[in-house]
Amino acid sequence: MLKSRRKLLVLLMVAAFVMAFTLQAFAAAKVGFSQDDIRKELKKKYDYDYKPYIKGTKKLGFDPDKQLFQRIYYTISLKFVRPITNKDLIDGVFKEVGKLLKQANVSTTALSEISHEGNPMDAIVKVYGTKISPNIIRFACIRGMMEALDDPHSILMLPDDYSKMKESMSGGNFSGIGVFIMSDPDNFNWLTVSEPIEGTPAYDAGLQPGDIIIAVDGKTTKDEPIDLTVSRIRGPEGTKVKLTVKRKGVAKPFTVAIVRRFIHVSSVKADMLKDKIGYIKLRVYGESTGDEMGKALAELQAKGAKAIILDVRNNSGGLIDAAQDVCSKFLTSNTPIVSVVNRADSKRVMRSTGGSFTNIPMVLMVNELSASASEITAGALKDNNRATLIGARTFGKGSVQELTPIYGNSGQPAALKLTIALFYTPKGTKIDGQGLNPDIAVPQDVRDANIKTPAKDKQLQKAIQFLKTKI
């Protein structure tokens, strides 16, 4: 797991690709709409499906108990980024248990007679424990507290999901399909493809940026944490996964069968454009991104680059350390990059370590799918007058999640993923929920953000045009 300074920001992994990282950012149901339109359309919650656990076809993997409920209660009370009242948490418990009872076809009448004071879990189990497994009831009670937070990034991860997420976060090579995916924070249900990686099964199968993955192997992705969906898309090399896809301009969803392969993808790709302009596509902020960025810049410099385009469009983020490493290449030492502020208004400022490309003319391209670490980069380079932002308003995912293993009476550890802080740019602009506006706005469908079709990429053409006046 992440060490030293990364411990505080264990889940700053707010972007991911199927073979290596887990993502929590954005799934647009209608690509090409404004971001506000998309959010309004997706501002809908779906009830959690307890039926597989009720029927016994699926296991929780651990046994939650009263002490676990209390530990999570106090962790939320002390650490969640916004103050939350006892009433809100307990009301959340009863609301979620009510949903469980309805799915189990059990009367909810007695639920209204149980006191909301103190810890109501034991009383709820006493009344309904002979009709539904006590462990499932306790699980629903804990989920109820999480639902009360109204934060899709704060979730209770079951042991199997937690185990697979840890594996994904460890880096290295994986067997999968080779696609970056994201999910909407207002709806954490439908997923969208932000980029299929060239040369991978997803790319060869014709997946496109903006494709909505509505089912995996026939099972809906609605109301499913992205960590779990990622684990279902990944699998042993040579096996097949079937994705049901909704695409803009195509009347009906269609199914794509993809055979998983061994995949290794670099997070950075460099190209030399005309007019001595270097182009760097940054796909994800991973553990090796800083080193890869350094090599790419040196390569472009050796080829005579007089200006740089850094493209973080369709990049939903990654590790905060990687964002710091990227920004440091272009900023002088000790320059502020981002502030991390918790509920007590305690501020931690991350600063540049200093780089060798502090004066070269530069454009940072952003769009609606640029999130989290991409927005940290955008805010740092914009506020420090180091780069001109061209494209569209960024997504607005600027929160920090802490991951804590939790244990019940038996079974494997589950995990509590809790939002504990927010990001602010060097000039104090809040990123979360609002995003960052470009200096030069160029509206464009996210699918056209592709260096291989530059004629369709209006944002890229604008960036080249702008830099030609600076060289």
N, C-alpha and C positions, 0 to 999 in steps of 0.2 A: 504494500500500500504506500501511498505517498508519505514522505517523511518531512521532518523539520518544519519549515514554514508552510509546507503544503498541508500539514495536519489541520490547520485552522480552516482551510478552504478545500476540504477533501473532495467535495463534489462540485468544484468549479468546472466540471466536465459538462458544461451545458450544451455541448454539441458532441456529435459522435458519428462515426460511420459504422455500418453493420459489422465489419470484421474487426474493429478495434475499440471504438469508444461508444459510450451511451450518450444520447442527445436529449435535451429538454428545451425545445425552442419553438418551432412553428410548423403548422400544417395548414396551408391555405386551401380552402375547399374550392375556391374559384380564382385561379391565377389570372392576373390581368385586372382584377378589381383593385380599388384603393385598399390600403391596409385597414382603414376604418370600416369600410364596407365588409371586408372579410371578417373582422372581429365581431361586428354586429350580427352577421349571419351565423357565426359559430358560438355566440354567447349562449350556449345551452349545455346543461349538465345531463349526464346519463347515470342511471342507478347502477351500482356495482352488482355484478351477477354472482349471487351466493349459491345458486342452484347446484353447480357441480360439487360443492362442499356439502350441501344438504343431502344430496343423493349418494355421496360417498365415492363419486367417480374421480374426485380430486382431493388431495390432502393438503392441509395447511403446512405441514412439515415441522411444526413446533407446537408446544402447549403453552399458550399465554395464561398468566395467572394474575391475581389481584396486585401483587407487588410490581409486576410489569406495567400494569395499567397506571399505577401510582407514579412509577419512575417516568413514564412517558408524559403523564400529566404535568409533573413538576419540570421536566425538561422543556416542554412547550411553554409553560408559564414563565420560565426564566430566560429562555433563549430566542423564542420566535421573534422575528424582526419587528412585529407590531404587537403592542400590548393586547392581550386577549383575556376576557373576563371568565370567571368560573362558570357563570350562567351560560355563556356562549358554548363553552366546552361540554357542559353537561347536557344542554339542549341538543347539541350535536349528537351526543350518545343516544338519546332517546329517539331522535329523528332517524338515525341509521338503523337502530334496532327495529324500529317500526317497518323499515324497508325490508329487513331480513324476515320478519314475521310474515309480511304479505307474500314474499316469494315462497315461504314455506307453507302458505295457506293456513296460518295459525292466527287466531283472533288476537287483535291488539287491544281489546277492551281493558284487560288487567294492567296494561302498560301505563295507562293514565292514572292508576291508583298507586303507583310506586313513587316514593319521595324523590325529589331532585336534589336533596341535600346530601352533602358528603360524596362518598364513592357509591354510586347506585349499582355497580356491576353485580355484586353478590346478590342483591335483591332481585335483579332481573334474571340471573341464573337460577335462583331458587324458584321463581314463578314459571320459567319456561324451559328449564334444563332437562325436563323429562320429555319434552316435545322436539327439541333441537339440541344437538351436541353442545355442551357447555363451552367447549373450546371455540366453536363457531360463534357463539353469542359473545364471548370475550373478544374475539377478533373484530366483530362488528362494533363493539363498544369502543375499541381503540380506533377503528376506522372512523367512527363518528366524531371523535375529537379532531382527527386530521381533517375531516370534511368541514368542520366548523371554522377552520383557518381560512377557507376559501382561497387556497393557494395550491395550484396544481403541481408545484415543484416540491411540496412537502407531502411525503407519502410514507406509508408503512410497507416495506418490501419484505415479502415472504422469503424463507430461506433459499429456495431454488433460484428465485430472481436475484437475490443478493449474491449468491455464489457465482452466477453467470456474469453479473455486473463487475464483480471483483476481477474475474478473469479478463473481461474486456478492458478494464482500466489498467491492466498490468503491461500493456503494450505488446510489441512483438508481432508475429504473423498469425493469421487466422484463416479458417476455412469459412467462406461465405460467398456473397454474390457481388460485392464491390460497389456499394452505393452509400451515399451520405443521405440520411433521412432526418426529419425534424418533426416535432409535434406542437400543436397550438397550446399556449399556456392558459387560454380561456376555456379550452375544450378537451384537452389531452385525450382525444379520441382518434380522429382521422390523422393519418401521417402523410407527409409529402416528401417526394424525392427532391433534394436540393441539387444533387449532382451524381450521375452515374460515372464511375471512373473509367477512363479509356482503357480498353484492353481487358476488362473484367467481364464476367458473365452478365451482369446487369446492363452494361454498355452494349454488349453483343446482342442482347435480347431486345434492345430498342427502348429501354426505359428512358424517360425524358425528365428534365427539371420541371417541377410542378405536378407531376403525376401523383395522384392520391392513392395510397395503398389502403383499400377499405377492408381487405381480408387477407389472411395468410393461411394457406391450406384449407380454405373454406370457412375458417373461423374469423369472425369480425374483429377488427382492431378497435372498435368503438369501446370507450370506457376501459381501455387497457393501458397501463403505464408503458411508456415507450421502452423502458428497460426490458420488459417482458416480451414485447413485440420483436425487439432486436434479437433476443435469444431464440425466438421462434424462426426468424429468418435465417439466422446462422445455423450451421449444422455440419456434419461430417462431409469431407470432400467426396465428391462423386454422387451425393444424394440430391434429390430434386425437391424444390420448394415451388408452390404455386401461389402467385400473387394475383389478387383481384384488384384491378386498377381502374380508376376513374380519371379520364383525361379531358381537359378543356377542348371543346370542339368535336368530341366524340359522343354520340347520343347515349350509348349504353356502356356500363362497365364491361371490361373484358379481362380474361385470365391470361397470365404469362407464366409459363413453366420454365424455371431456370435451374440449371445444374450447378451446385456449389463447387468452388475450386479453392485451392490454396492461393492466398492473396497477400501481396505485399505492395503497399502504396506509399510513395513519398508524399509528405504534406506540402511540398513546395515544387513548383514547376516553373522553369525560366525559359524565356524566348527573347530573341533579339529582333525588334521591329525595325522598320525603316526610319530614317532620319536620326539614327543613333539613340533611339529610345529603347530602354530595356523594359521588359514586361515580366512580372512575377505573379503567378497565380498561387494564392495561399488557400489550400483546401480545408485544413483543419489545424488547430493549435494543439500539437502533441508534444511528447517528451523530447523528440529530436528536431522539432521545428526550428529552434534557434540556430543549431548547427547547420541545418539544411539552408536556412535563409542566408547565413554567412557565406556558404559556398556558392549559392546562386548569385549573390551580389558581386562576389569576387570574379565569377565567370563572366558576368555582364560587363564589369569594369574592364576586364582583359580584352573584351571584344569592342571596347570603345564607347560604351554607353555614356551619354551626356545627361540623361534624365531617366527617371524611373516611374513606371506605373506599377503600383501594388494593388492587386485585385482581390478583395475579400468579399465579393458578391457571392451569394448563395453559401456563405461560410457561417455556420451557426455557432462557431466558437470552439472551446476546448479549455485547456489549462491556463490559469492566470499567469503562471511562471512563463509559459510560452509567449503570452501577449507581452509581458515585460521584456522578454528577450528580443522579440520582433521590434518593439518600439525603440529599444536601446540601440539598435543598429543605426537609427536616424536621429537620435537626440544626444545632446551633450550630457556628460556625467551629472548625476544628481537632479536632473529635470523631473518634475512630478509627472507621473503617468496616470494614476488612478487613485481615488480614495475609497476605502472600504469602511462603511459606517454601520455600526450595529444599533440595536434598539435604545441603548443608553447614550447614543450620539458619540460614542467613542470612535475616533477616526484613526485609521491606519493608512498612511500614504506610501504607495509603492513608487520608487524612483528609478530613473534610467541608470544603467551602469556605464553608459557612454559607448559610442560607436564611431565608425570611420566614414559614414555617409551622411554627415550632418548638414551638408551644404548643397548637395545635388538636387536640382529641381525635381519635384515629386508630386504625383497625383495618387490619391487613394480612391479606388472605385468601390462604392457601396450600393446596396439595394435593400429591398424589403426582407430578404432572407439573411442579411448580415446581422448577426446577433452575438451577444455576450462578449467573448474575447475579441471578436471583430469590432464591436462597439467600443471596447476599451482602447483598441488601437486607433480607431477613428477619433475618439474624444481626445486622446493624448496628442495625436499629430495635428488635429485641428486647433485645439486650444493653445498649443505651443507654436502656432504659425509655421508648422513644419511641412504640411502638405495641404493641397487643395482637394476637398472632397467633391467627387462628381458621381452622380447617379440618382438614387431615390432615398427617401427617409428610411433609416435603419429600423430593425424590428422592435427594439425596446425590451430586451431581456437583460436586466442589470441586477440580478440578485445572486446571493451566495448561499449554497447549500452545504450543511455539515452532515456527514454520515456517521452514525453511531450504531455499532452492533448491539443487538438486544437479545436476551435469552429468556426463554420460558422455563417451565419445569423440566422439559425434556426436548429432544430434537435438536436440529441445527440452528445456528444463530440467524435471526431475522435482522432487519436493520431499520432504523428511523432516519429518514432523510428530511431535514428541517431547514427552512430558509432562515438564516441568522443575520444577514446583513445586505446592504445595497451598495451598488457602485455609483460613484460620482466622478465626473471628468475633472481635470485640473482646475477649471474655472467654476466648479461647483454645480454643473448641470446634472440633474438626475437622469439616468438612462432608463431605468425600469418603467415600463408602461408607456413611454413616450418616444423613445428612440432619438436619433440625431439627424438633423436636417443637413443635406449636402450644401456646399457652397454654390455649386452649379447643379441645378436640378435637370435631369434628363429622364423623363418617364419612359419605361420600357418593360416589356414582358420579361419575367425572370428567365424564361427559356432561351432568350436571345443573348444571354451573358455567356458567350462562347467564343474563345479565341479562334476556333476553327472556322467560324462563319463571320469574319470581321465586318463584312458588308452589312449584315443585319444588326450588328451591335452598335447602336447609336451612342451609347455611353462610352464605349471604347474609342470611337471616332472622335468624340468630343474631347476625350482625354488627350489623344494624340495631337489634335488641333491646338489645344491649350498649351501643351508642353513645347510645341514647335516655336511658340512665341517667347519661350523662356530660355531656350538653348543659345 
